Amino acid sequence: MNIPVRRFAKAGFLVGSGLLAGLVLSVQLDFQGAVATENEVSADTRTAVVPTDLESPFVAVAQRVVPGVVAISTRGSSEGGDQRTFHPWGDMFEDLFPNNPRQDRPAPRRRRPEGSGSGFFMDREGYILTNNHVIARAEEVLVTLSDGSELRAEVIGQDPATDVAVVKVDPADHDGALPTLGFGDSEEIRVGDWAIAIGNPFGQLAGTLTVGVVSAKGRSDLNIMGGSPAYQNFIQTDASINFGNSGGPLVNIRGEVVGMNTAINAAGQGIGFAIPINLARRIADDLIDNGKVVRGYLGIFPQELTPELAESMDVPGTKGVLIGDVLADTPAEKGGLHTGDIITKLNGDSVSDVNEFRMHVADQRVGEEIRLEIFRDGKKKRLDIVLEERPDTIVASSGGGREENWSGLTVENLDSPRAQRHSDIGETEGVLVVDVEPDSPADAAGIRPGDIIKEIGNLEIADTSDYTGAVKKYEEKKAVAILLKRGTQTLYVGVRP
């Protein structure tokens, strides 16, 4: 039979198309199956590696800690005269705006400044821990809880030397039990640990939580808050601390308080400082029990033992604290310490840092013996000394070149190492103001670190020996005129000791 060529070609085309379609369908089914299998494996893998609970661990910290943090607002009064604003930025605004026209206006006779900060409950009895500079000039203190309730508080005690203060509210004024925080051990924290700061920044943003890490420990010799606390052992953190956070807690990842937020560094970002909670609690306990802090007192002016000093004095190594002066009629003098002695151990613990040594002495119980190991004339020696209570006012002998705490002033001779770092002094007579205690008579009079005291009353001041004599003469006076050299200008200020 003859089959037309066209019909044969058509049939062949249909058969080929069917085979091609089958092949494509088969490949497609195999591909989809492979994809399905791969998706199933991926789904199983995702289930295995991705947690179902994506909640931040800081949520639990916030829920645990924020209720126990309070916003503190204060209202105080100050008599007229040259009053300085007290805040963590020190004189930053004066540096930025030196010609601020408001500075030329006469100060009103009486002002009622307002301030704000943070704090947190120590217990259910209503004791609140905060910074001294938050409530330093307060006549009225109001605390606001996270639930919005407002309670009046009374100041229990203040310690400018560490910038720690305690205020108290009446638990009966609050509906329900007061929320309290748990405390950690600040000695156990490590650089790199989580650090979470909670407070009331700018006096408006209550309950703010910021997160960072512990950047460093044991920071000291910091010039903060327009005047440095005498005892410093700060925790450094990059958790954001802003004006108004002062007094709030710094907590660890478990929500335990390890520090109290205290200061910022206006010169840089991401740097804040907190008082270790172990120190703050010791101070708070003294303030609650005694209304003041009772510190051990030795009666020396310690100096760092530099490599140059160690070499010149034939001291092996540079571990120790050099005694620059021994004050008269003090435990140090009674116990046999001499100028030039090098203290190497305190109660068996090695001594190397002046600030740490001062804090350890201050922490000792008054009336108990401490054991000092010293290096004198090339020989080791042991002395047992009974500490006394640190007096409110300390005046050095003329040999030390340094005077502390009259009217809140600390001064040094113009030939001291610190004074020599001021290349613009240009003076040979006078004493350099190296520290002004916040809220002291000197602070109220407007005296600043860097000023040079030229006269007190009718006495010219050439060095700390003259200064000591002037202090003794005028310490009983109601007010005394002081002539200062500030930059290229001289000015008088009146101080009420």
Backbone hydrogen bonds, N-H to C=O, Kabsch-Sander energy under -0.5 kcal/mol:
donor,donor_aa,acceptor,acceptor_aa,energy
3,I,1,M,-0.6
8,F,4,P,-1.9
9,A,5,V,-2.1
10,K,6,R,-2.0
11,A,7,R,-2.2
12,G,8,F,-2.4
13,F,9,A,-1.9
14,L,10,K,-2.0
15,V,11,A,-2.4
16,G,12,G,-2.4
17,S,13,F,-2.4
18,G,14,L,-2.3
19,L,15,V,-2.3
20,L,16,G,-2.6
21,A,17,S,-2.6
22,G,18,G,-2.4
23,L,19,L,-2.4
24,V,20,L,-2.7
25,L,21,A,-2.8
26,S,22,G,-2.6
27,V,23,L,-2.6
28,Q,24,V,-2.8
29,L,25,L,-2.7
30,D,26,S,-2.6
31,F,27,V,-2.7
32,Q,28,Q,-3.0
33,G,29,L,-2.4
34,A,30,D,-2.3
35,V,31,F,-2.9
36,A,32,Q,-3.0
37,T,33,G,-2.6
38,E,34,A,-2.6
39,N,35,V,-2.9
40,E,36,A,-2.4
41,V,37,T,-2.2
42,S,38,E,-2.7
43,A,39,N,-2.9
44,D,40,E,-2.3
45,T,41,V,-2.5
46,R,42,S,-3.1
47,T,43,A,-2.2
48,A,44,D,-1.4
49,V,45,T,-1.9
50,V,46,R,-2.3
54,L,52,T,-0.8
59,V,56,S,-1.4
60,A,56,S,-0.6
61,V,57,P,-1.1
62,A,58,F,-2.6
63,Q,59,V,-2.5
64,R,60,A,-1.8
65,V,61,V,-2.5
66,V,62,A,-2.0
68,G,65,V,-1.7
69,V,66,V,-1.9
70,V,119,G,-2.5
71,A,144,T,-2.3
72,I,117,G,-2.5
73,S,142,L,-2.8
74,T,115,G,-2.5
75,R,140,E,-2.1
76,G,113,P,-2.0
77,S,137,R,-0.5
78,S,111,R,-1.5
80,G,109,R,-1.6
83,Q,81,G,-1.2
87,H,85,T,-0.6
90,G,87,H,-2.2
92,M,89,W,-1.7
95,D,91,D,-2.2
96,L,92,M,-2.4
97,F,93,F,-2.7
100,N,97,F,-1.5
103,Q,100,N,-1.9
104,D,101,P,-1.2
105,R,102,R,-1.0
111,R,78,S,-1.6
115,G,74,T,-1.6
117,G,72,I,-2.4
118,S,246,S,-2.9
119,G,70,V,-1.6
120,F,129,L,-1.4
121,F,68,G,-2.1
122,M,127,Y,-3.1
123,D,127,Y,-0.8
126,G,123,D,-1.0
128,I,167,V,-3.4
129,L,120,F,-2.5
130,T,165,A,-2.3
132,N,163,D,-0.6
134,V,131,N,-0.8
135,I,131,N,-0.9
135,I,132,N,-0.7
136,A,132,N,-0.8
138,A,135,I,-1.5
139,E,75,R,-2.7
140,E,75,R,-2.6
141,V,153,A,-0.6
142,L,73,S,-2.8
143,V,151,L,-2.9
144,T,71,A,-2.6
145,L,149,S,-2.7
146,S,67,P,-0.5
148,G,145,L,-1.9
151,L,143,V,-2.8
153,A,141,V,-2.6
154,E,168,K,-2.3
156,I,154,E,-0.5
156,I,166,V,-2.6
157,G,166,V,-1.5
159,D,164,V,-2.3
162,T,159,D,-1.4
163,D,159,D,-1.6
164,V,159,D,-1.6
165,A,130,T,-2.5
166,V,157,G,-2.4
167,V,128,I,-2.1
168,K,154,E,-2.3
169,V,126,G,-1.8
173,D,170,D,-2.2
174,H,171,P,-1.7
176,G,174,H,-1.1
181,L,121,F,-1.3
184,G,257,V,-2.7
186,S,184,G,-0.6
188,E,185,D,-1.6
192,G,214,V,-2.3
193,D,190,R,-2.3
195,A,212,G,-2.6
196,I,251,V,-2.4
197,A,195,A,-0.5
197,A,210,T,-2.2
198,I,249,P,-2.0
199,G,208,T,-1.8
200,N,244,G,-0.9
202,F,243,F,-4.9
203,G,200,N,-1.8
204,Q,201,P,-1.6
205,L,201,P,-1.9
206,A,204,Q,-0.9
208,T,199,G,-2.0
208,T,205,L,-0.9
210,T,197,A,-2.5
212,G,195,A,-2.6
214,V,193,D,-2.4
215,S,213,V,-0.7
215,S,236,Q,-2.5
216,A,236,Q,-1.6
219,R,234,F,-2.5
224,I,222,L,-1.0
225,M,88,P,-0.9
227,G,224,I,-2.3
231,Y,161,A,-2.8
232,Q,230,A,-0.6
234,F,219,R,-2.3
235,I,274,A,-3.2
236,Q,216,A,-2.5
237,T,272,G,-2.3
238,D,213,V,-1.4
245,N,242,N,-2.9
247,G,261,N,-3.4
248,G,245,N,-2.5
250,L,259,G,-2.9
251,V,196,I,-2.9
251,V,249,P,-0.5
252,N,256,E,-2.1
255,G,252,N,-2.2
257,V,182,G,-2.7
258,V,250,L,-3.1
259,G,250,L,-1.6
260,M,275,I,-1.9
261,N,248,G,-2.6
262,T,273,F,-2.7
263,A,273,F,-1.6
265,N,271,I,-1.5
266,A,264,I,-0.7
268,G,265,N,-1.6
272,G,237,T,-2.3
273,F,263,A,-2.5
274,A,235,I,-2.2
275,I,260,M,-2.5
277,I,258,V,-2.1
280,A,276,P,-2.3
281,R,277,I,-2.8
282,R,278,N,-1.5
283,I,279,L,-2.2
284,A,280,A,-2.6
285,D,281,R,-2.6
286,D,282,R,-1.7
287,L,283,I,-2.4
288,I,284,A,-2.6
289,D,285,D,-2.5
290,N,286,D,-3.2
291,G,286,D,-0.7
291,G,287,L,-1.2
292,K,286,D,-0.7
294,V,292,K,-0.6
295,R,293,V,-0.7
296,G,362,A,-1.5
297,Y,388,E,-1.9
301,F,325,D,-2.1
303,Q,322,L,-2.9
305,L,320,G,-0.7
306,T,304,E,-1.1
310,A,306,T,-2.8
311,E,307,P,-2.3
312,S,308,E,-2.3
313,M,309,L,-1.8
314,D,311,E,-1.1
315,V,310,A,-3.1
317,G,315,V,-0.5
320,G,318,T,-0.6
321,V,343,I,-2.1
322,L,303,Q,-2.1
323,I,341,D,-2.6
324,G,301,F,-2.8
324,G,322,L,-0.8
325,D,301,F,-0.7
327,L,299,G,-2.5
327,L,325,D,-0.5
330,T,327,L,-0.7
332,A,298,L,-2.5
334,K,330,T,-2.8
335,G,331,P,-2.2
336,G,332,A,-0.5
336,G,333,E,-1.0
337,L,332,A,-2.5
340,G,323,I,-2.6
341,D,338,H,-2.0
342,I,375,F,-1.5
343,I,321,V,-2.8
343,I,341,D,-0.5
344,T,342,I,-0.6
344,T,373,E,-3.0
345,K,373,E,-1.6
346,L,349,D,-2.7
347,N,371,R,-3.5
349,D,346,L,-2.0
351,V,344,T,-2.5
357,F,353,D,-2.3
358,R,354,V,-2.6
359,M,355,N,-2.0
360,H,356,E,-2.2
361,V,357,F,-2.4
362,A,358,R,-2.3
363,D,359,M,-1.6
364,Q,360,H,-0.6
364,Q,361,V,-1.3
367,G,387,L,-2.2
368,E,365,R,-1.5
370,I,385,I,-2.9
372,L,370,I,-0.6
372,L,383,L,-3.0
373,E,345,K,-2.0
374,I,372,L,-0.5
374,I,381,K,-3.2
375,F,342,I,-2.2
376,R,379,K,-3.1
379,K,376,R,-1.9
381,K,374,I,-2.3
383,L,372,L,-2.6
385,I,370,I,-2.3
385,I,383,L,-0.5
387,L,368,E,-1.7
387,L,385,I,-0.6
388,E,297,Y,-1.6
390,R,295,R,-2.5
394,I,404,E,-0.5
400,G,397,S,-1.4
401,G,398,S,-0.6
403,E,411,V,-2.4
404,E,394,I,-0.7
405,N,409,L,-1.3
406,W,409,L,-0.7
407,S,405,N,-0.7
408,G,405,N,-0.9
409,L,406,W,-1.8
410,T,435,D,-2.0
411,V,403,E,-2.0
412,E,432,L,-2.1
413,N,401,G,-1.7
414,L,430,G,-0.7
416,S,413,N,-1.7
420,Q,416,S,-2.2
421,R,417,P,-0.7
421,R,418,R,-0.9
422,H,419,A,-1.7
423,S,421,R,-1.3
425,I,422,H,-1.5
430,G,462,A,-1.7
431,V,453,I,-1.3
432,L,412,E,-2.9
433,V,451,D,-3.0
434,V,410,T,-2.8
434,V,432,L,-0.7
435,D,410,T,-1.4
437,E,408,G,-3.0
440,S,437,E,-1.5
442,A,407,S,-2.4
444,A,440,S,-2.6
445,A,441,P,-1.7
446,G,442,A,-0.6
446,G,443,D,-1.2
447,I,442,A,-2.1
450,G,433,V,-3.2
451,D,448,R,-2.0
452,I,485,K,-2.0
453,I,431,V,-2.6
453,I,451,D,-0.5
454,K,452,I,-0.6
454,K,483,L,-3.0
455,E,483,L,-1.3
456,I,459,L,-2.3
457,G,481,A,-3.4
459,L,456,I,-2.1
461,I,454,K,-3.2
462,A,460,E,-0.6
467,Y,463,D,-2.0
468,T,464,T,-2.6
469,G,465,S,-1.8
470,A,466,D,-2.4
471,V,467,Y,-2.6
472,K,468,T,-2.2
473,K,469,G,-1.8
474,Y,470,A,-2.5
475,E,471,V,-1.3
477,K,474,Y,-1.2
480,V,495,V,-2.3
482,I,493,V,-2.7
483,L,455,E,-2.1
484,L,482,I,-0.6
484,L,491,L,-3.3
485,K,452,I,-2.5
486,R,484,L,-0.5
486,R,489,Q,-3.1
487,G,485,K,-0.5
489,Q,486,R,-2.1
491,L,484,L,-2.0
493,V,482,I,-2.1
495,V,480,V,-2.7
495,V,493,V,-0.5
